[in-house]
Amino acid sequence: MKFIFSIAICFLLLSCTTKENSTQSTKIESTDTVQTTLEKPQKKELIQIDTLQPIEGTFIVDDYPITNQMLEENRKKMLKEMIKNGWGSEFEFIISNDKTELLVFNLYTDYHRLLTCHFKVDEIDNILDKIERDILNGEQKHLQKFISKLKPANFKKFISNKGIKIGLEKEEVIEIYGTPHKEENNEGIEILTWEFVGDILYDRKTDLNGIPLAKNNYGHQVSIFFKNGKVIGQTLHNDIP
């Protein structure tokens, strides 16, 4: 009888141990499953970067071979006279040694040439009357009087980097710039204008219709004035941001 009772107890203990091991195994499997799920690498989204390619079809805008150092030296000589005559320090005036041609610079920060004007002196009044933009901040009426007080610079004539000069034929100008974007004739003064988008602000989407971009520029406008088919002046305008 004792022998049968002992067998029954052993069988009961064996049954409980098997059940406990089965439960632990289940728990371990469950834990491993959760850990595997957490450690599964997440799918990464690929971000495509639109690499900007260099813009073709740009050109260097026109200017005059007057360095910033030359402008600084000229300002020191003319500042007192300019202030006396009501001109702001943002303007620079350089007149040829025979006083027949005048360069006017309207400067912005760091000598940025916001506006450059090249005039034949005896045609200044005719030109300024035709300009839509008030390029000299309403000071045109003082210009002729001021010119007479300017000290001649060591320049016989002024020629731009692109070869624009007083007396140049209209056909030669068109060879340089191509077909003008705007033409007007006002009381015998013909004005040809070219307008260029600057590559700095170009959105790379707008159709430029074959017009080149102004290199390292926010926007550039050229207006050249003719009388009897010959250049009597020009203005170069460089936008600011």
Accessible surface in RSA format (square Angstrom, percent):
REM  Atomic radii and reference values for relative SASA: ProtOr
REM  Chains: A
REM  Algorithm: Lee & Richards
REM  Probe-radius: 1.40
REM  Slices: 20
REM RES _ NUM      All-atoms   Total-Side   Main-Chain    Non-polar    All polar
REM                ABS   REL    ABS   REL    ABS   REL    ABS   REL    ABS   REL
RES MET A   1   188.87  97.8 149.90  99.2  38.97  92.8 128.25 109.0  60.62  80.3
RES LYS A   2   179.28  87.5 175.07 107.4   4.20  10.0 119.39 107.5  59.89  63.8
RES PHE A   3   148.40  74.2 141.50  87.6   6.90  18.0 146.70  88.9   1.70   4.9
RES ILE A   4   117.77  67.0 116.72  87.0   1.05   2.5 116.72  84.1   1.05   2.8
RES PHE A   5   130.12  65.1 126.24  78.2   3.89  10.1 129.82  78.7   0.30   0.9
RES SER A   6    57.90  48.9  54.51  72.7   3.40   7.8  29.64  63.1  28.26  39.6
RES ILE A   7    91.12  51.9  88.35  65.8   2.77   6.7  90.58  65.2   0.54   1.5
RES ALA A   8    54.82  50.4  44.01  67.9  10.81  24.6  50.64  71.3   4.18  11.1
RES ILE A   9    72.98  41.5  71.94  53.6   1.04   2.5  72.97  52.5   0.01   0.0
RES CYS A  10    80.95  61.2  75.15  83.8   5.80  13.6  26.55  67.3  54.39  58.7
RES PHE A  11   146.94  73.5 142.49  88.3   4.45  11.6 146.30  88.7   0.64   1.8
RES LEU A  12   113.84  63.4 113.53  81.2   0.32   0.8 113.84  80.0   0.00   0.0
RES LEU A  13   112.40  62.6 111.25  79.6   1.15   2.9 111.50  78.3   0.90   2.4
RES LEU A  14   117.22  65.3 113.02  80.9   4.19  10.5 116.85  82.1   0.37   1.0
RES SER A  15    58.71  49.6  48.03  64.1  10.68  24.6  17.47  37.2  41.24  57.8
RES CYS A  16    72.85  55.1  66.28  73.9   6.57  15.4  26.97  68.3  45.88  49.5
RES THR A  17    71.45  50.8  69.35  70.3   2.10   5.0  45.81  61.5  25.64  38.8
RES THR A  18    83.28  59.2  79.99  81.1   3.29   7.8  67.02  90.0  16.26  24.6
RES LYS A  19   153.48  74.9 147.86  90.7   5.62  13.4  95.75  86.2  57.73  61.5
RES GLU A  20   102.85  59.0  97.00  73.4   5.85  13.9  34.69  67.1  68.16  55.7
RES ASN A  21    83.30  57.4  78.23  75.6   5.08  12.2  25.55  61.5  57.75  55.8
RES SER A  22    64.67  54.6  56.35  75.2   8.31  19.2  28.08  59.8  36.59  51.3
RES THR A  23    62.83  44.7  58.19  59.0   4.65  11.1  44.74  60.1  18.10  27.4
RES GLN A  24    90.44  50.6  89.48  65.4   0.96   2.3  26.84  57.1  63.60  48.2
RES SER A  25    52.62  44.5  48.46  64.7   4.16   9.6  26.79  57.1  25.83  36.2
RES THR A  26    85.21  60.6  82.81  83.9   2.40   5.7  63.23  84.9  21.97  33.2
RES LYS A  27   134.09  65.4 130.14  79.8   3.96   9.4  78.54  70.7  55.55  59.2
RES ILE A  28   105.22  59.9 103.23  76.9   1.99   4.8 105.22  75.8   0.00   0.0
RES GLU A  29   111.92  64.3 109.06  82.5   2.86   6.8  39.16  75.7  72.76  59.4
RES SER A  30    63.61  53.7  55.30  73.8   8.31  19.1  29.17  62.1  34.44  48.2
RES THR A  31    84.86  60.4  80.26  81.4   4.60  11.0  59.64  80.1  25.23  38.1
RES ASP A  32    73.46  51.5  71.91  71.6   1.55   3.7  26.01  61.2  47.45  47.3
RES THR A  33    87.87  62.5  82.32  83.5   5.55  13.2  63.44  85.2  24.44  36.9
RES VAL A  34    85.17  56.0  82.86  75.0   2.31   5.6  85.17  74.0   0.00   0.0
RES GLN A  35    93.76  52.4  91.35  66.8   2.40   5.7  26.39  56.2  67.37  51.1
RES THR A  36    92.91  66.1  88.05  89.3   4.87  11.6  67.87  91.2  25.04  37.9
RES THR A  37    88.68  63.1  80.00  81.1   8.67  20.7  64.24  86.3  24.44  36.9
RES LEU A  38   140.89  78.5 113.78  81.4  27.10  68.1 117.11  82.2  23.78  64.0
RES GLU A  39   121.75  69.9  95.75  72.4  25.99  61.9  45.92  88.8  75.83  61.9
RES LYS A  40   142.70  69.6 135.25  83.0   7.44  17.7  82.81  74.5  59.89  63.8
RES PRO A  41   118.78  86.6  95.59  87.1  23.18  84.3 106.02  87.5  12.76  79.3
RES GLN A  42   146.62  82.0 130.77  95.6  15.85  37.7  60.93 129.7  85.69  65.0
RES LYS A  43   201.47  98.3 167.34 102.7  34.13  81.3 119.28 107.4  82.18  87.5
RES LYS A  44   179.90  87.8 159.90  98.1  20.00  47.6 107.46  96.7  72.44  77.2
RES GLU A  45   160.66  92.2 135.30 102.4  25.36  60.4  55.98 108.3 104.68  85.5
RES LEU A  46   177.15  98.7 147.06 105.2  30.10  75.7 148.50 104.3  28.66  77.1
RES ILE A  47   153.78  87.5 125.80  93.7  27.97  67.4 129.38  93.2  24.40  66.2
RES GLN A  48   175.14  97.9 142.55 104.2  32.59  77.6  53.03 112.9 122.11  92.6
RES ILE A  49   141.94  80.8 120.59  89.8  21.35  51.5 124.20  89.4  17.73  48.1
RES ASP A  50   123.92  86.8 101.10 100.6  22.82  54.0  43.42 102.2  80.50  80.3
RES THR A  51    92.55  65.8  78.32  79.4  14.23  33.9  59.45  79.8  33.11  50.0
RES LEU A  52   119.13  66.3  95.63  68.4  23.51  59.1  97.18  68.2  21.95  59.1
RES GLN A  53   114.40  64.0 111.42  81.4   2.98   7.1  55.36 117.8  59.04  44.8
RES PRO A  54   118.62  86.4  95.39  87.0  23.22  84.4 106.02  87.5  12.59  78.3
RES ILE A  55    46.20  26.3  22.80  17.0  23.41  56.4  26.58  19.1  19.62  53.3
RES GLU A  56   162.07  93.0 138.45 104.7  23.62  56.2  57.15 110.5 104.92  85.7
RES GLY A  57    49.91  61.5   0.00   N/A  49.91  61.5  37.97 104.2  11.94  26.7
RES THR A  58    46.79  33.3  19.32  19.6  27.47  65.5   3.50   4.7  43.29  65.4
RES PHE A  59    36.71  18.4  30.48  18.9   6.22  16.2  36.71  22.3   0.00   0.0
RES ILE A  60   123.17  70.1 119.09  88.7   4.08   9.8 119.09  85.8   4.08  11.1
RES VAL A  61    26.84  17.7  21.13  19.1   5.72  13.8  21.13  18.4   5.72  15.5
RES ASP A  62     2.12   1.5   0.00   0.0   2.12   5.0   0.29   0.7   1.83   1.8
RES ASP A  63    42.14  29.5  42.04  41.8   0.10   0.2  13.02  30.6  29.12  29.0
RES TYR A  64     5.55   2.6   1.24   0.7   4.30  11.2   1.24   0.9   4.30   5.3
RES PRO A  65    82.28  60.0  61.84  56.4  20.44  74.3  73.78  60.9   8.49  52.8
RES ILE A  66     4.17   2.4   0.78   0.6   3.39   8.2   1.22   0.9   2.95   8.0
RES THR A  67    75.93  54.0  69.36  70.3   6.57  15.7  72.91  97.9   3.02   4.6
RES ASN A  68    70.53  48.6  65.71  63.5   4.82  11.6  18.36  44.2  52.17  50.4
RES GLN A  69   127.28  71.2 119.36  87.2   7.92  18.9  40.85  86.9  86.44  65.6
RES MET A  70    63.95  33.1  59.26  39.2   4.69  11.2  46.88  39.9  17.07  22.6
RES LEU A  71     0.00   0.0   0.00   0.0   0.00   0.0   0.00   0.0   0.00   0.0
RES GLU A  72    60.44  34.7  60.44  45.7   0.00   0.0  28.22  54.6  32.22  26.3
RES GLU A  73    83.34  47.8  81.52  61.7   1.83   4.4  28.86  55.8  54.49  44.5
RES ASN A  74    26.80  18.5  24.15  23.3   2.64   6.4   8.60  20.7  18.20  17.6
RES ARG A  75    53.27  22.4  53.27  27.2   0.00   0.0  12.41  17.0  40.86  24.8
RES LYS A  76   146.80  71.6 119.17  73.1  27.64  65.8  72.78  65.5  74.03  78.9
RES LYS A  77   155.03  75.6 126.58  77.7  28.45  67.7  78.15  70.3  76.88  81.9
RES MET A  78     9.56   4.9   9.56   6.3   0.00   0.0   2.51   2.1   7.05   9.3
RES LEU A  79    59.68  33.2  59.68  42.7   0.00   0.0  59.68  41.9   0.00   0.0
RES LYS A  80   179.62  87.6 171.19 105.0   8.43  20.1 117.90 106.1  61.72  65.7
RES GLU A  81    47.77  27.4  45.56  34.5   2.21   5.3  11.75  22.7  36.01  29.4
RES MET A  82     0.15   0.1   0.15   0.1   0.00   0.0   0.14   0.1   0.01   0.0
RES ILE A  83   113.44  64.6 100.34  74.8  13.10  31.6 101.69  73.2  11.75  31.9
RES LYS A  84   160.87  78.5 123.98  76.1  36.89  87.8  81.99  73.8  78.89  84.0
RES ASN A  85    27.16  18.7  12.32  11.9  14.84  35.7  10.47  25.2  16.69  16.1
RES GLY A  86    52.70  65.0   0.00   N/A  52.70  65.0  35.68  97.9  17.02  38.1
RES TRP A  87     6.41   2.6   0.34   0.2   6.07  14.3   1.13   0.6   5.28   8.6
RES GLY A  88    28.83  35.6   0.00   N/A  28.83  35.6  23.10  63.4   5.73  12.8
RES SER A  89    60.43  51.1  54.33  72.5   6.10  14.0  19.26  41.0  41.17  57.7
RES GLU A  90    64.82  37.2  59.63  45.1   5.20  12.4  32.11  62.1  32.71  26.7
RES PHE A  91     3.08   1.5   3.08   1.9   0.00   0.0   3.08   1.9   0.00   0.0
RES GLU A  92     0.01   0.0   0.01   0.0   0.00   0.0   0.01   0.0   0.00   0.0
RES PHE A  93     2.78   1.4   0.49   0.3   2.29   6.0   0.49   0.3   2.29   6.6
RES ILE A  94     8.96   5.1   6.65   5.0   2.31   5.6   8.96   6.5   0.00   0.0
RES ILE A  95     1.41   0.8   0.18   0.1   1.23   3.0   0.18   0.1   1.23   3.3
RES SER A  96     0.00   0.0   0.00   0.0   0.00   0.0   0.00   0.0   0.00   0.0
RES ASN A  97    72.68  50.1  53.58  51.8  19.10  46.0  19.09  45.9  53.59  51.8
RES ASP A  98    67.86  47.5  43.04  42.8  24.82  58.7  39.64  93.3  28.22  28.1
RES LYS A  99    73.59  35.9  64.55  39.6   9.04  21.5  44.18  39.8  29.41  31.3
RES THR A 100    54.54  38.8  51.15  51.9   3.40   8.1  54.08  72.6   0.46   0.7
RES GLU A 101     6.79   3.9   6.79   5.1   0.00   0.0   1.79   3.5   5.00   4.1
RES LEU A 102     0.00   0.0   0.00   0.0   0.00   0.0   0.00   0.0   0.00   0.0
RES LEU A 103     0.19   0.1   0.19   0.1   0.00   0.0   0.19   0.1   0.00   0.0
RES VAL A 104     1.14   0.7   0.79   0.7   0.35   0.8   0.79   0.7   0.35   0.9
RES PHE A 105     0.00   0.0   0.00   0.0   0.00   0.0   0.00   0.0   0.00   0.0
RES ASN A 106    15.37  10.6  15.13  14.6   0.24   0.6   0.30   0.7  15.08  14.6
RES LEU A 107    12.82   7.1   4.63   3.3   8.19  20.6   4.67   3.3   8.15  21.9
RES TYR A 108   110.56  51.6  95.51  54.3  15.05  39.2  60.44  45.4  50.12  61.8
RES THR A 109    89.82  63.9  75.32  76.4  14.50  34.6  59.94  80.5  29.88  45.2
RES ASP A 110   131.14  91.9  99.52  99.1  31.62  74.8  36.23  85.3  94.91  94.7
RES TYR A 111    61.51  28.7  52.03  29.6   9.48  24.7  47.25  35.5  14.27  17.6
RES HIS A 112    56.42  30.8  48.25  33.5   8.17  20.9  33.72  34.7  22.70  26.4
RES ARG A 113    28.45  11.9  24.77  12.6   3.68   8.8  11.96  16.4  16.49  10.0
RES LEU A 114    36.81  20.5  36.81  26.3   0.00   0.0  36.81  25.9   0.00   0.0
RES LEU A 115     4.54   2.5   4.49   3.2   0.05   0.1   4.49   3.2   0.05   0.1
RES THR A 116     2.18   1.6   1.84   1.9   0.34   0.8   0.00   0.0   2.18   3.3
RES CYS A 117     0.14   0.1   0.14   0.2   0.00   0.0   0.00   0.0   0.14   0.1
RES HIS A 118     2.18   1.2   1.94   1.3   0.24   0.6   0.00   0.0   2.18   2.5
RES PHE A 119     0.00   0.0   0.00   0.0   0.00   0.0   0.00   0.0   0.00   0.0
RES LYS A 120    70.86  34.6  70.86  43.5   0.00   0.0  22.63  20.4  48.23  51.4
RES VAL A 121    21.63  14.2  21.63  19.6   0.00   0.0  21.63  18.8   0.00   0.0
RES ASP A 122   108.09  75.7  76.15  75.8  31.94  75.5  46.87 110.3  61.22  61.1
RES GLU A 123    17.40  10.0  17.05  12.9   0.35   0.8   0.77   1.5  16.63  13.6
RES ILE A 124     0.34   0.2   0.21   0.2   0.13   0.3   0.21   0.2   0.13   0.3
RES ASP A 125    80.93  56.7  78.32  78.0   2.61   6.2  31.94  75.2  49.00  48.9
RES ASN A 126    55.65  38.4  55.48  53.6   0.17   0.4   2.64   6.3  53.01  51.2
RES ILE A 127     0.00   0.0   0.00   0.0   0.00   0.0   0.00   0.0   0.00   0.0
RES LEU A 128    16.68   9.3   6.81   4.9   9.86  24.8   6.97   4.9   9.70  26.1
RES ASP A 129   113.08  79.2  79.03  78.7  34.06  80.5  21.91  51.6  91.18  90.9
RES LYS A 130    20.68  10.1  11.65   7.1   9.03  21.5   5.73   5.2  14.95  15.9
RES ILE A 131    31.06  17.7  10.52   7.8  20.54  49.5  13.96  10.1  17.10  46.4
RES GLU A 132   139.74  80.2  99.71  75.4  40.04  95.3  57.25 110.7  82.49  67.3
RES ARG A 133   102.86  43.2  92.28  47.0  10.58  25.2  52.02  71.1  50.84  30.8
RES ASP A 134    81.66  57.2  65.00  64.7  16.66  39.4  40.04  94.2  41.62  41.5
RES ILE A 135     4.85   2.8   0.12   0.1   4.73  11.4   3.18   2.3   1.67   4.5
RES LEU A 136     0.07   0.0   0.07   0.0   0.00   0.0   0.07   0.0   0.00   0.0
RES ASN A 137    87.05  60.0  64.63  62.5  22.42  54.0  25.54  61.5  61.50  59.4
RES GLY A 138    38.92  48.0   0.00   N/A  38.92  48.0  24.06  66.0  14.87  33.3
RES GLU A 139    44.12  25.3  44.12  33.4   0.00   0.0   4.93   9.5  39.19  32.0
RES GLN A 140    46.55  26.0  40.75  29.8   5.80  13.8  21.04  44.8  25.51  19.3
RES LYS A 141   166.04  81.0 128.69  79.0  37.35  88.9  84.00  75.6  82.03  87.4
RES HIS A 142    70.58  38.6  69.06  48.0   1.52   3.9  38.47  39.6  32.12  37.4
RES LEU A 143     0.27   0.1   0.27   0.2   0.00   0.0   0.27   0.2   0.00   0.0
RES GLN A 144    70.13  39.2  63.08  46.1   7.05  16.8  37.58  80.0  32.54  24.7
RES LYS A 145   138.13  67.4 128.33  78.7   9.81  23.4  79.02  71.1  59.11  63.0
RES PHE A 146     0.56   0.3   0.40   0.2   0.16   0.4   0.40   0.2   0.16   0.5
RES ILE A 147     8.81   5.0   8.81   6.6   0.00   0.0   8.81   6.3   0.00   0.0
RES SER A 148    77.47  65.5  53.02  70.8  24.46  56.3  48.20 102.6  29.27  41.0
RES LYS A 149    84.82  41.4  63.35  38.9  21.48  51.1  52.16  46.9  32.66  34.8
RES LEU A 150     4.56   2.5   2.28   1.6   2.28   5.7   2.28   1.6   2.28   6.1
RES LYS A 151   153.41  74.8 139.74  85.7  13.67  32.5  87.86  79.1  65.55  69.8
RES PRO A 152    71.08  51.8  47.78  43.6  23.30  84.7  47.78  39.4  23.30 144.8
RES ALA A 153    25.80  23.7  15.01  23.2  10.79  24.6  24.43  34.4   1.38   3.7
RES ASN A 154   146.48 101.0 120.52 116.5  25.95  62.5  37.47  90.2 109.01 105.4
RES PHE A 155    53.04  26.5  49.91  30.9   3.13   8.1  53.04  32.2   0.00   0.0
RES LYS A 156   152.36  74.3 144.80  88.8   7.56  18.0  87.43  78.7  64.92  69.2
RES LYS A 157    94.66  46.2  80.01  49.1  14.65  34.9  57.23  51.5  37.43  39.9
RES PHE A 158     5.46   2.7   3.00   1.9   2.46   6.4   5.16   3.1   0.30   0.9
RES ILE A 159    84.50  48.1  76.01  56.6   8.49  20.5  76.01  54.7   8.49  23.0
RES SER A 160     5.30   4.5   0.00   0.0   5.30  12.2   0.00   0.0   5.29   7.4
RES ASN A 161    99.88  68.9  60.44  58.4  39.45  95.0  29.29  70.5  70.60  68.2
RES LYS A 162    63.59  31.0  44.61  27.4  18.99  45.2  21.92  19.7  41.67  44.4
RES GLY A 163    28.08  34.6   0.00   N/A  28.08  34.6  22.56  61.9   5.52  12.4
RES ILE A 164     0.53   0.3   0.53   0.4   0.00   0.0   0.53   0.4   0.00   0.0
RES LYS A 165    87.69  42.8  87.59  53.7   0.10   0.2  34.11  30.7  53.58  57.1
RES ILE A 166    33.31  19.0  15.23  11.3  18.09  43.6  15.23  11.0  18.09  49.1
RES GLY A 167    35.74  44.1   0.00   N/A  35.74  44.1  22.99  63.1  12.74  28.5
RES LEU A 168    15.69   8.7  13.29   9.5   2.40   6.0  15.69  11.0   0.00   0.0
RES GLU A 169    69.97  40.2  69.97  52.9   0.00   0.0  29.84  57.7  40.12  32.8
RES LYS A 170    47.48  23.2  47.48  29.1   0.00   0.0  19.29  17.4  28.19  30.0
RES GLU A 171   113.41  65.1 110.25  83.4   3.16   7.5  64.10 124.0  49.31  40.3
RES GLU A 172    75.97  43.6  74.56  56.4   1.40   3.3  27.41  53.0  48.55  39.6
RES VAL A 173     0.00   0.0   0.00   0.0   0.00   0.0   0.00   0.0   0.00   0.0
RES ILE A 174    56.08  31.9  53.98  40.2   2.10   5.1  53.98  38.9   2.10   5.7
RES GLU A 175   147.78  84.8 110.71  83.8  37.08  88.3  45.44  87.9 102.34  83.6
RES ILE A 176    68.44  38.9  35.73  26.6  32.71  78.8  41.48  29.9  26.96  73.2
RES TYR A 177    27.39  12.8   5.03   2.9  22.36  58.2   9.51   7.1  17.89  22.1
RES GLY A 178    30.82  38.0   0.00   N/A  30.82  38.0  29.48  80.9   1.34   3.0
RES THR A 179   109.35  77.8  95.28  96.6  14.07  33.5  60.41  81.1  48.94  74.0
RES PRO A 180    16.39  11.9   4.92   4.5  11.47  41.7   4.92   4.1  11.47  71.3
RES HIS A 181    77.79  42.5  39.28  27.3  38.51  98.5  36.64  37.8  41.15  47.9
RES LYS A 182    95.68  46.7  89.39  54.8   6.29  15.0  64.68  58.2  31.00  33.0
RES GLU A 183   105.97  60.8  76.89  58.2  29.08  69.2  22.82  44.1  83.15  67.9
RES GLU A 184    54.78  31.4  44.24  33.5  10.54  25.1  27.85  53.9  26.93  22.0
RES ASN A 185   109.83  75.7  76.67  74.1  33.17  79.9  30.21  72.7  79.62  77.0
RES ASN A 186    55.25  38.1  51.83  50.1   3.42   8.2   8.14  19.6  47.10  45.5
RES GLU A 187   155.38  89.2 110.60  83.7  44.78 106.6  55.78 107.9  99.60  81.3
RES GLY A 188    51.65  63.7   0.00   N/A  51.65  63.7  35.40  97.1  16.25  36.4
RES ILE A 189     4.39   2.5   4.39   3.3   0.00   0.0   4.39   3.2   0.00   0.0
RES GLU A 190    34.08  19.6  34.08  25.8   0.00   0.0   7.68  14.9  26.40  21.6
RES ILE A 191     6.66   3.8   6.31   4.7   0.36   0.9   6.31   4.5   0.36   1.0
RES LEU A 192     0.00   0.0   0.00   0.0   0.00   0.0   0.00   0.0   0.00   0.0
RES THR A 193    13.08   9.3  13.08  13.3   0.00   0.0   8.50  11.4   4.58   6.9
RES TRP A 194     0.38   0.2   0.38   0.2   0.00   0.0   0.38   0.2   0.00   0.0
RES GLU A 195   100.24  57.6  93.07  70.4   7.18  17.1  22.06  42.7  78.18  63.8
RES PHE A 196    13.45   6.7   7.19   4.5   6.26  16.3   9.26   5.6   4.19  12.0
RES VAL A 197    70.34  46.3  64.21  58.1   6.12  14.8  68.86  59.8   1.48   4.0
RES GLY A 198     0.33   0.4   0.00   N/A   0.33   0.4   0.00   0.0   0.33   0.7
RES ASP A 199    31.02  21.7  21.05  20.9   9.98  23.6   2.92   6.9  28.10  28.0
RES ILE A 200    86.43  49.2  56.47  42.1  29.96  72.2  63.48  45.7  22.95  62.3
RES LEU A 201   113.81  63.4  87.69  62.7  26.12  65.7  91.93  64.6  21.88  58.9
RES TYR A 202    41.24  19.3  25.72  14.6  15.52  40.4  12.50   9.4  28.74  35.4
RES ASP A 203    79.08  55.4  58.40  58.1  20.68  48.9  41.60  97.9  37.48  37.4
RES ARG A 204   100.12  42.0  73.02  37.2  27.09  64.5  34.93  47.7  65.19  39.5
RES LYS A 205   183.82  89.7 149.81  91.9  34.01  81.0  98.94  89.1  84.87  90.4
RES THR A 206    74.57  53.0  64.91  65.8   9.66  23.0  55.42  74.4  19.15  28.9
RES ASP A 207   108.91  76.3  88.17  87.8  20.74  49.0  41.96  98.7  66.96  66.8
RES LEU A 208    36.03  20.1  27.46  19.6   8.58  21.6  31.48  22.1   4.55  12.3
RES ASN A 209   121.55  83.8  88.50  85.5  33.05  79.6  32.33  77.8  89.21  86.2
RES GLY A 210    79.61  98.2   0.00   N/A  79.61  98.2  44.48 122.1  35.13  78.7
RES ILE A 211    56.65  32.2  51.62  38.5   5.02  12.1  53.36  38.4   3.28   8.9
RES PRO A 212    52.81  38.5  47.23  43.1   5.58  20.3  51.93  42.9   0.88   5.4
RES LEU A 213     1.69   0.9   1.63   1.2   0.05   0.1   1.63   1.1   0.05   0.1
RES ALA A 214     0.00   0.0   0.00   0.0   0.00   0.0   0.00   0.0   0.00   0.0
RES LYS A 215    94.25  46.0  87.43  53.6   6.81  16.2  34.43  31.0  59.82  63.7
RES ASN A 216   116.53  80.4  94.65  91.5  21.88  52.7  25.93  62.4  90.59  87.6
RES ASN A 217    11.27   7.8   8.71   8.4   2.56   6.2   2.90   7.0   8.37   8.1
RES TYR A 218    67.41  31.5  56.64  32.2  10.77  28.0  22.38  16.8  45.03  55.5
RES GLY A 219     3.25   4.0   0.00   N/A   3.25   4.0   3.25   8.9   0.00   0.0
RES HIS A 220     0.00   0.0   0.00   0.0   0.00   0.0   0.00   0.0   0.00   0.0
RES GLN A 221    34.12  19.1  32.79  24.0   1.33   3.2  14.43  30.7  19.69  14.9
RES VAL A 222     0.00   0.0   0.00   0.0   0.00   0.0   0.00   0.0   0.00   0.0
RES SER A 223    22.45  19.0  21.81  29.1   0.64   1.5   4.15   8.8  18.30  25.6
RES ILE A 224     0.00   0.0   0.00   0.0   0.00   0.0   0.00   0.0   0.00   0.0
RES PHE A 225     3.45   1.7   3.45   2.1   0.00   0.0   3.45   2.1   0.00   0.0
RES PHE A 226     0.91   0.5   0.45   0.3   0.46   1.2   0.49   0.3   0.42   1.2
RES LYS A 227    77.29  37.7  72.03  44.2   5.25  12.5  41.24  37.1  36.05  38.4
RES ASN A 228   139.85  96.4 101.40  98.0  38.45  92.6  39.78  95.7 100.08  96.7
RES GLY A 229    27.82  34.3   0.00   N/A  27.82  34.3  20.37  55.9   7.45  16.7
RES LYS A 230    97.69  47.7  97.69  59.9   0.00   0.0  40.21  36.2  57.48  61.2
RES VAL A 231     2.94   1.9   1.68   1.5   1.26   3.0   1.68   1.5   1.26   3.4
RES ILE A 232     8.99   5.1   8.99   6.7   0.00   0.0   8.99   6.5   0.00   0.0
RES GLY A 233     0.32   0.4   0.00   N/A   0.32   0.4   0.32   0.9   0.00   0.0
RES GLN A 234     1.45   0.8   1.23   0.9   0.22   0.5   1.23   2.6   0.22   0.2
RES THR A 235     6.35   4.5   6.20   6.3   0.15   0.4   0.24   0.3   6.11   9.2
RES LEU A 236     2.09   1.2   2.09   1.5   0.00   0.0   2.09   1.5   0.00   0.0
RES HIS A 237    30.42  16.6  30.37  21.1   0.05   0.1  18.70  19.3  11.72  13.6
RES ASN A 238    15.17  10.5  15.17  14.7   0.00   0.0   1.66   4.0  13.51  13.1
RES ASP A 239    42.00  29.4  40.24  40.0   1.77   4.2  13.22  31.1  28.79  28.7
RES ILE A 240    62.19  35.4  45.02  33.5  17.17  41.4  45.04  32.4  17.15  46.5
RES PRO A 241   117.44  85.6  61.35  55.9  56.09 203.9  89.99  74.3  27.45 170.6
END  Absolute sums over single chains surface
CHAIN  1 A    15918.5      13236.3       2682.2       9108.1       6810.4
END  Absolute sums over all chains
TOTAL         15918.5      13236.3       2682.2       9108.1       6810.4
